Amino acid sequence: MMWSEGCTWRRATATPRTTPSCWGDDTAGQLGNGGGPASMTPVAVTATGATFTALGGGALFTCAIDTDSERWCWGNNSNAELGAGGVDGQHPSPELVDGGPAGWRVVDGAMSYGCGIATDDTLWCWGANGSGQLGGGAGPTQQAPQQVGGATDWYQLATDAQVGATCGIRDDAGDGGALYCWGNNDHYQLGTGDQTPHDTPFEIVGRQWLRIDLGAANACGIDATGALLCWGSNRSLQTADDPYRDHVGTIPSASPWPGATPEHVAVGYEHTCAIEGGQVYCWGDGSYGQLGDGNRATRLPRPVIPPP
């Protein structure tokens, strides 16, 4: 996903624990340092007494999970993005969020909503629900986390960067599981072969999956054989290796990188990156240099130039 701010980990040398740092736009306090101007360099997130182990950023807000499996959030809350039981303004410093499951394992942010996987492998979502992206059926904004169905084997989660779509993998063993998607489907991003939206999890049958990630109206995943497959919008070649296909609707039907077996994939606004054999490759829209190959063109997969 692509936002106007970013966060990553700052690792101390004497301990394996990690502290997040953020940079970029701070319009809604999403950098988590108590408020202030935008920063072009990383600034430490200020959460007294908390040590974070997982991090998930959305549009103008960020959430994290601490070593006690508790959820903290900061930034914009005008659509209940923080899942704290209300709708209000900005929260420029991390706040411990009560409610929902007893503990959290995964958290992910999106455009005006968030989702997370609990320590008991149940799935929960909160915030805006205009496209049914919370997975609990059509309905209003949810100010606190609501459980998605009754499954207790959610393994991985992905939320999109713009239009309100969510996907998750259910897998007890972590060696390949069923893929479910729901929410907005205007650009075939749910992989169902049509543009019908779904407001509850809809199984994408035919394959088992290891990884899933969503961008802006497109998605990519790695199946249990290691193959990379993408679907949804193809406006910038982020989905398929055919420049004459404006979208890919059905899984499996296209790969931007035929024959590749990457270990990881991450989908941005209209570009995608993956790691294969320790090398990073990126493709799609490169107009801001985001492909890392020294050019600003739209391209099929190419190696990222490593730093000196």
C-alpha atoms as one frame of an Amber mdcrd trajectory, in Angstrom:
protein
   0.000   0.000   0.000   1.047   3.608  -0.447   0.444   6.474   1.960   1.917
   9.962   2.462   3.731   8.703   5.538   5.717   5.604   6.409   6.940   3.725
   9.458   9.596   1.134  10.085  11.615  -0.344  12.926  14.634   1.099  14.683
  16.472  -1.825  16.239  18.638  -1.372  19.299  21.995  -3.154  19.187  21.840
  -4.542  22.723  18.383  -6.111  22.562  16.147  -7.810  19.998  13.266  -5.488
  20.912  12.229  -2.909  18.382  10.987   0.679  18.421   9.093   2.123  15.444
  10.047   5.356  13.734   7.842   7.234  11.265   8.314  10.004   8.707   6.374
  12.001   6.112   3.045  13.792   6.486   1.805  14.444  10.026  -1.505  16.133
   9.209  -3.450  13.958  11.654  -0.707  13.030  14.099   0.007   9.762  12.297
   3.760   9.944  13.027   3.000   9.246  16.677   5.529  11.683  18.167   3.055
  13.955  19.925   2.236  16.155  16.972   4.284  18.515  14.897   5.258  19.305
  11.345   5.900  16.778   8.627   9.297  15.124   8.827  11.513  14.116   5.928
  13.568  11.880   8.231  12.439   9.176  10.690  11.241  10.353  14.113  10.754
   8.032  17.057   7.230   7.069  18.057   6.695   8.155  21.658   4.848   5.523
  23.685   6.059   5.507  27.268   6.639   2.014  28.589   5.514   0.199  25.430
   7.648  -2.056  23.248   6.072  -2.906  19.921   6.376  -6.138  17.962   4.025
  -5.532  15.008   3.046  -2.437  13.044   0.305  -1.602  10.517  -0.232   1.763
   8.849  -3.363   3.155   7.220  -4.342   6.466   5.636  -3.485   9.110   8.271
  -3.362   6.591  11.136  -1.135   3.824  12.475  -1.640   0.894  14.853   0.859
  -1.366  16.587   0.927  -4.401  18.864   3.072  -4.480  21.997   4.865  -7.339
  23.740   1.743  -8.032  25.810  -0.323  -8.490  22.608  -2.189  -5.236  23.279
  -3.152  -2.848  20.476  -2.071   0.798  20.350  -3.182   3.329  17.708  -2.566
   6.967  16.803  -3.489   9.510  14.129  -6.838  10.295  12.521 -10.061   8.942
  14.042 -12.761  10.743  12.044 -14.054   7.394  10.715 -13.299   5.338  13.848
 -10.046   4.178  12.240  -8.512   3.651  15.656 -11.280   1.284  16.730 -11.401
   2.911  20.146 -15.181   3.049  20.529 -15.786   6.558  19.255 -15.369   9.050
  16.440 -13.371  12.184  17.147 -10.368  14.105  15.868  -6.656  13.521  15.959
  -4.576  11.447  18.361  -0.938  12.478  17.862   0.520  10.035  20.390   0.030
   6.267  20.721  -2.898   5.276  22.918  -3.684   1.855  24.322  -6.971   0.700
  22.765  -9.327  -1.435  24.833 -12.083  -3.628  23.420 -12.155  -6.533  21.042
 -10.245  -9.765  21.660  -8.000 -10.463  24.624  -4.828 -10.191  22.542  -3.612
  -9.308  19.054  -1.151 -10.979  16.687  -1.523  -8.985  13.419  -2.832  -5.484
  12.650  -3.286  -3.745   9.293  -4.573  -0.300   8.321  -6.390   0.854   5.199
  -8.324   3.831   3.895 -10.556   4.763   6.881 -10.680   1.288   8.436  -8.518
  -1.331  10.078  -8.417  -5.071  10.683  -6.435  -7.419  12.880  -5.934 -11.069
  13.733  -6.211 -11.969  17.408  -3.940 -14.341  19.303  -6.689 -16.973  19.035
  -6.591 -16.554  15.211  -9.992 -14.890  14.971 -10.361 -11.925  12.590 -11.660
  -8.491  13.613 -12.320  -5.247  11.684 -13.450  -1.705  12.543 -14.006   1.725
  10.978 -15.729   2.739   7.745 -17.861   0.105   6.007 -19.153   1.796   2.846
 -18.139  -1.142   0.645 -18.705  -3.981   3.100 -14.951  -4.145   3.693 -15.358
  -5.001   7.378 -16.683  -8.426   6.398 -19.708  -8.449   8.675 -22.301  -7.519
   6.059 -23.565  -4.160   4.899 -23.935  -1.599   7.648 -22.654   1.589   9.231
 -19.220   2.513  10.516 -18.123   0.286  13.377 -16.483   2.272  16.165 -14.979
  -0.776  17.882 -13.574  -4.082  16.575 -16.215  -6.512  15.314 -15.422 -10.190
  14.757 -15.595 -11.374  11.137 -17.522 -14.640  11.155 -16.599 -17.396  13.579
 -13.464 -18.911  12.040 -10.463 -19.478  14.331  -7.782 -20.228  11.732  -6.978
 -16.868  10.118  -3.291 -16.849   9.139  -2.696 -13.691   7.097  -4.553 -10.445
   6.363  -4.369  -7.683   3.732  -6.321  -4.440   3.279  -6.318  -2.228   0.196
  -4.993   1.294  -0.273  -8.010   3.051  -1.698 -11.323   1.443  -2.592 -12.313
  -0.696   0.409 -11.381  -4.346  -0.178 -10.004  -6.929   2.238  -8.510 -10.406
   1.826  -7.336 -13.048   4.261  -5.887 -16.543   4.278  -7.231 -19.239   6.573
  -4.544 -21.818   7.321  -3.924 -23.794  10.498  -0.448 -25.035   9.594   1.002
 -22.105   7.640   1.771 -24.279   4.616  -1.016 -23.080   2.318  -4.650 -22.245
   2.964  -7.917 -20.959   1.543  -8.109 -17.368   0.291 -11.145 -15.210   1.112
 -11.826 -11.696  -0.195 -14.623  -9.174   0.356 -15.584  -5.528  -0.121 -15.369
  -3.344  -3.221 -14.918  -5.194  -6.528 -15.153  -2.411  -9.129 -11.818  -3.368
 -10.696 -12.093  -7.170 -10.289  -9.752  -6.960  -7.301 -11.533  -9.712  -5.368
 -10.500 -12.237  -8.019 -13.991 -13.651  -8.486 -14.087 -13.154 -12.265 -16.780
 -10.472 -12.127 -17.416  -7.108 -10.497 -19.930  -8.276  -7.899 -19.071  -6.879
  -4.443 -19.208  -9.069  -1.340 -19.813  -7.819   2.193 -18.813 -11.080   3.885
 -15.752 -13.284   3.215 -16.020 -15.021  -0.171 -13.765 -18.004  -0.840 -11.629
 -17.853  -3.975 -11.567 -21.547  -4.848  -9.035 -23.513  -6.867  -5.728 -22.936
  -5.087  -4.075 -22.870  -1.691  -2.218 -19.693  -0.728   0.838 -18.637   1.293
   0.861 -14.837   0.837  -1.602 -12.101  -0.128  -1.325  -8.340  -0.451  -3.584
  -5.619  -1.860  -2.798  -2.309  -3.527  -5.218   0.202  -5.002  -7.786  -1.947
  -6.854  -5.347  -4.791  -7.480  -3.887  -7.732  -5.580  -1.046 -10.244  -5.736
  -0.524 -13.522  -3.981   1.866 -16.445  -3.767   0.199 -19.837  -3.949   1.261
 -23.066  -2.245   3.417 -24.052  -5.250   5.355 -20.799  -4.950   3.838 -19.208
  -8.060   3.155 -15.463  -8.131  -0.292 -14.465  -9.399  -1.910 -11.030  -9.643
  -5.382  -9.727 -10.451  -7.446  -6.555 -10.603  -6.476  -3.291 -12.287  -3.610
  -3.504 -14.797  -3.392   0.159 -15.743   0.355   0.297 -15.085   1.329  -3.337
 -15.812   1.194  -4.056 -12.070  -0.932  -7.170 -12.611  -0.109  -8.836 -15.935
   2.632  -8.901 -18.545   0.169  -7.900 -21.280  -0.085  -4.120 -21.864  -3.398
  -4.551 -23.667  -5.227  -6.001 -20.660  -6.733  -3.234 -18.531  -7.688  -5.724
 -15.815  -7.362  -9.345 -14.771 -10.551 -10.703 -13.297 -10.133 -14.388 -12.510
  -7.615 -16.307 -10.420  -5.492 -17.934 -11.709  -5.057 -16.287 -15.061  -2.060
 -13.957 -15.099   1.344 -13.271 -13.705   3.442 -10.182 -14.330   6.481 -12.408
 -13.826   5.890 -15.854 -15.396   7.975 -18.631 -13.883   9.038 -16.662 -10.821
   8.779 -18.180  -7.337   9.320 -15.250  -4.932   9.346 -15.618  -1.168   7.553
 -12.311  -0.465   5.349  -9.829  -2.328   4.230  -6.288  -1.422   1.686  -4.315
  -3.459   1.713  -0.514  -3.645  -0.639   1.983  -5.226   0.105   0.979  -8.837
   3.375  -0.860  -8.436   4.496  -4.113  -6.838   7.745  -5.474  -5.415   8.807
  -9.021  -4.589  11.863 -10.807  -3.235  13.276 -13.854  -4.980  16.560 -15.393
  -3.895  17.538 -12.343  -1.889  17.050  -9.937  -4.824  14.287  -7.307  -4.835
  12.328  -6.880  -8.074   9.723  -4.191  -8.765   7.297  -3.454 -11.597   4.369
  -1.275 -12.581   4.217   2.508 -12.311   7.660   4.045 -11.913   6.779   7.695
 -12.465   8.153   8.714  -9.044  11.165   6.415  -9.140   9.404   3.903  -6.893
  10.688   0.889  -8.861  14.232   1.593  -7.715  15.837   0.817 -11.072  17.070
   4.321 -11.803  14.229   5.182 -14.184  10.758   6.707 -14.091   9.059   4.425
 -16.594   6.295   1.841 -16.342   8.007  -1.520 -16.503   7.699  -5.274 -16.112
   9.731  -6.866 -13.269  13.286  -5.545 -13.022  15.921  -5.813 -10.311  16.138
  -2.956  -7.839  19.538  -1.264  -7.849  21.089  -1.880  -4.402  22.486   1.031
  -2.390  26.241   1.685  -2.619
